[in-house]
Structure formats: structure tokens, C-alpha cells
Amino acid sequence: MNEWWKKKKSKTRRSRKNKGNYTIKDFLFDIFLWIPEIIIFPIRLLFWSFRGLFRWITEVF
């Protein structure tokens, strides 16, 4: 049982050791998720601004 306990303890230590690290893979994954949002947001903002401005002008005149 002593060997079994040491093996189990070493596995849990390894899993705890690597649990909270922010790795390069995580960073790259975050960047790949944010790139489309950064590109599309200004276009979406302009679209909704022009649409609102156009509706306001058509209501006034």
C-alpha cells in the first residue's frame, strides 16, 4: 500500500503543479479568438451608427 500511496501522491502533485499556469498555447488561443472581434467591431459600430443616423434624418425630413 505504501507504493500505491506514493504513486497516487506524485500524480496529484503533478496535476496541482501545472493547474494554474497560463501557457503560450493559452495566450495564442486568446489572440486568435480576439482578432476577429477586433476587426469586426469597428465595422459593426460604423454600420449601426450610419443606420441610426439615416433613420434619424428620414424621420426629421
Helices and strands as residue ranges (DSSP letters): H 2-17, H 24-60
